[in-house]
Amino acid sequence: MDQLENLSRYHFEDENMEEARNYLLTHDIFSLEETKHVIKDGEIMLLFNENIQKHVSEGKFEAHRKFVDIHIPLEGTDFIRSTKTSKLVLDGEYSEENDILFGTYEGKNYTDCYFTKGSFGVYYPEDAHLVNTTTRVPETIKKFVMKIKLK
């Protein structure tokens, strides 16, 4: 988790991660149309989400095997709880088509982050993340999620 203003400090060995970083450095994310933006077909996409948060106890962790997620809030205070994917009790099978698996985690080894406009959070395949929930009063969240296929 960091502020977008610090993104130039980061450099990635993975070429898609570096291309995604460069896109974020050269585009005003807050003036983009609130829709899906394909940056590199099948490999780098910017997806718009608008959701009303649920209580954290109602959510499921998600994780991916091929893609990294970068969450970038546009409006509201986004909350994401993360833990290691290996700690999840899986809720069904991994979907190859959607690159997603769901699960629960009842332990105490997790990290809670609250994101506001101007910040971002990066979640690799080993980082299961609980999204669209909150420990506070639920609110409507608008954000972009950048999906980056690892090479």
Order of alpha helices (4+ residues) and beta strands (2+ residues): beta-alpha-beta-beta-beta-beta-beta-beta-beta-beta-beta-beta-beta-beta-beta
